[in-house]
Amino acid sequence: MERAGWRLTGAAAPRWVNGRAWPVRAALVALGVVGVALAAKVSFPVPMSPVPVTLQTFAVTVVGALFGWRLGGLCLLAYLAAGAAGLPVFAGASAGLAKFQGPTAGYLFAFPLAAAAVGALVERGWAGASLVRLCAAMLLGSAICLGVGAAWLGASVGAERALAKGVEPFLVGAMLKSLLAAVCVKALALAFPGRG
């Protein structure tokens, strides 16, 4: 079985994962869950908004880029399952099924979609082309989180308030986290060049 390195050209980024045995993939999913949970611990309230600023979208997009669309999406589904089961993995060390009914549930539901979207773009060569394209992939992941989150929030507070409270305060942060995620993934690719 061919083992590929961390080269980010074509489908090579997730290929380093796909060449691994299932126990290794399971360990990577667990590692990804822990990474997103740790990112959720960095949480700051936003005045007049039920949605805090966290580093979760940064972690979600990095997981998608490194693990690919399948394993990245699966990792975020496992993250949601861990939170639903009562593990304190969400922002504010919260957990439980009630989080899937509250104002931030849409953002949580978006995480697997965002990771899968970023992973799919990386598999199609968006990472190898340039830092700008990789950053664009990360921005798309953030946009998915903001869009789905705002749609969910809008069902209870209305579309205008959802945009004002659930999107606008997070736009600059989404751009910065997307850039940081792209730089981190590129740095990993350079630190661990292809071996295959």
Wavefront OBJ file of the C-alpha trace (Angstrom):
o trace
v 0.000 0.000 0.000
v 1.440 3.321 -1.053
v 1.961 5.878 1.673
v 1.942 9.493 0.678
v 3.367 12.372 2.632
v 1.928 15.764 3.407
v 2.295 17.191 -0.084
v -0.664 19.384 -0.824
v -0.891 18.884 -4.549
v -3.910 17.284 -6.071
v -5.441 14.732 -3.714
v -2.198 14.166 -1.803
v -3.204 15.977 1.388
v -5.747 13.400 2.546
v -3.889 10.552 0.845
v -1.573 10.430 3.833
v -4.681 9.525 5.829
v -6.240 7.153 3.304
v -3.151 4.955 3.269
v -3.459 4.248 6.986
v -5.062 1.308 8.750
v -8.476 1.756 10.371
v -7.080 1.886 13.925
v -4.873 4.796 12.871
v -7.823 6.547 11.246
v -9.866 6.028 14.413
v -7.033 7.562 16.426
v -6.952 10.514 14.018
v -10.698 11.032 14.464
v -10.211 11.014 18.238
v -7.317 13.462 17.880
v -9.460 15.713 15.699
v -12.300 15.639 18.239
v -9.866 16.627 20.977
v -8.437 19.407 18.792
v -11.855 20.925 18.077
v -12.828 20.549 21.751
v -9.678 22.390 22.810
v -10.410 25.111 20.256
v -13.884 25.465 21.790
v -12.247 26.272 25.135
v -11.003 29.528 23.609
v -14.331 31.300 23.878
v -15.212 34.968 24.264
v -18.744 36.319 24.629
v -19.973 38.819 22.078
v -22.046 41.642 23.581
v -25.745 41.342 22.765
v -25.246 38.031 20.896
v -25.992 34.456 21.982
v -23.049 33.262 19.868
v -19.512 33.429 21.326
v -16.285 33.869 19.397
v -14.316 30.618 19.498
v -11.486 28.952 17.614
v -13.771 26.081 16.580
v -14.070 27.139 12.939
v -10.277 27.331 12.748
v -10.019 23.753 14.005
v -12.902 22.535 11.824
v -11.285 23.838 8.641
v -7.844 22.495 9.567
v -9.327 19.057 10.268
v -11.106 19.146 6.903
v -7.940 20.152 5.059
v -5.734 17.557 6.747
v -8.160 14.632 6.878
v -10.083 15.069 3.620
v -13.821 15.293 3.131
v -14.729 11.819 4.368
v -12.608 11.539 7.490
v -12.913 15.266 8.220
v -16.691 15.115 8.082
v -16.698 11.912 10.148
v -14.445 13.548 12.739
v -16.893 16.419 13.198
v -19.846 14.026 13.413
v -17.924 12.239 16.188
v -17.369 15.613 17.863
v -21.104 16.318 17.813
v -21.838 12.816 19.123
v -19.363 13.330 21.982
v -21.100 16.568 22.946
v -24.549 14.998 22.649
v -23.390 12.147 24.901
v -22.475 14.646 27.615
v -18.754 15.216 27.129
v -17.990 18.925 27.689
v -16.583 19.567 24.210
v -18.638 22.593 23.156
v -17.903 26.265 23.853
v -18.029 27.088 27.533
v -17.331 23.428 28.411
v -20.989 22.704 27.677
v -22.572 19.506 26.421
v -25.844 17.665 26.063
v -28.754 17.422 23.688
v -30.049 20.863 24.690
v -27.154 22.420 22.713
v -28.805 21.051 19.558
v -31.936 23.081 20.227
v -30.407 26.369 21.360
v -29.377 29.431 19.367
v -25.945 28.057 18.470
v -27.164 24.662 17.207
v -26.949 25.717 13.555
v -23.255 26.455 13.907
v -22.721 22.993 15.404
v -24.718 21.324 12.614
v -22.556 23.157 10.074
v -19.246 21.788 11.368
v -19.307 18.441 9.500
v -20.467 20.206 6.325
v -17.679 22.781 6.581
v -14.975 20.176 7.226
v -16.223 18.062 4.311
v -16.341 21.072 1.968
v -12.804 22.163 2.844
v -11.569 18.580 2.546
v -13.194 18.192 -0.872
v -11.566 21.386 -2.149
v -8.161 20.318 -0.835
v -8.599 16.937 -2.528
v -9.269 18.802 -5.775
v -5.973 20.668 -5.540
v -6.975 23.920 -3.874
v -4.205 23.523 -1.300
v -1.401 22.928 -3.761
v -2.222 25.838 -6.035
v -1.452 28.713 -3.685
v -1.919 30.002 -0.190
v -4.670 32.265 -1.544
v -6.722 29.316 -2.848
v -6.202 27.386 0.370
v -7.335 30.449 2.325
v -10.371 30.667 0.031
v -11.219 27.045 0.872
v -10.954 27.869 4.569
v -13.151 30.943 4.055
v -15.761 28.781 2.375
v -15.765 26.501 5.433
v -16.251 29.518 7.697
v -19.007 30.841 5.426
v -20.829 27.518 5.691
v -20.669 27.736 9.484
v -21.909 31.329 9.514
v -24.616 30.690 6.927
v -26.103 27.583 8.523
v -25.707 29.097 11.994
v -27.455 32.304 10.983
v -30.267 30.399 9.263
v -30.912 28.435 12.466
v -30.687 31.557 14.608
v -32.961 33.416 12.192
v -35.733 30.895 12.784
v -36.044 32.206 16.337
v -34.997 35.866 16.109
v -35.648 36.777 12.468
v -33.282 37.116 9.540
v -32.221 40.717 10.175
v -31.300 40.105 13.811
v -29.611 36.817 12.912
v -27.321 38.621 10.471
v -26.628 41.410 12.971
v -25.982 39.061 15.912
v -24.840 35.847 14.262
v -22.797 36.888 11.218
v -21.589 40.506 11.191
v -19.644 40.366 14.479
v -17.751 37.316 13.213
v -16.711 38.348 9.696
v -13.289 39.773 10.559
v -12.556 36.840 12.859
v -13.580 34.388 10.140
v -11.134 36.006 7.727
v -8.306 35.961 10.272
v -8.982 32.355 11.338
v -9.156 31.269 7.696
v -5.806 32.866 6.950
v -4.280 31.325 10.081
v -5.691 27.896 9.190
v -4.294 28.122 5.653
v -0.862 29.163 6.939
v -0.831 26.323 9.490
v -1.755 23.700 6.894
v 0.882 25.032 4.462
v 3.460 25.051 7.276
v 2.684 21.408 8.061
v 3.054 20.557 4.385
v 6.478 22.196 4.334
v 7.575 20.669 7.644
v 6.586 17.159 6.530
v 7.295 16.968 2.796
v 6.120 13.978 0.751
v 7.680 10.633 1.459
v 5.717 8.598 -1.072
l 1 2 3 4 5 6 7 8 9 10 11 12 13 14 15 16 17 18 19 20 21 22 23 24 25 26 27 28 29 30 31 32 33 34 35 36 37 38 39 40 41 42 43 44 45 46 47 48 49 50 51 52 53 54 55 56 57 58 59 60 61 62 63 64 65 66 67 68 69 70 71 72 73 74 75 76 77 78 79 80 81 82 83 84 85 86 87 88 89 90 91 92 93 94 95 96 97 98 99 100 101 102 103 104 105 106 107 108 109 110 111 112 113 114 115 116 117 118 119 120 121 122 123 124 125 126 127 128 129 130 131 132 133 134 135 136 137 138 139 140 141 142 143 144 145 146 147 148 149 150 151 152 153 154 155 156 157 158 159 160 161 162 163 164 165 166 167 168 169 170 171 172 173 174 175 176 177 178 179 180 181 182 183 184 185 186 187 188 189 190 191 192 193 194 195 196
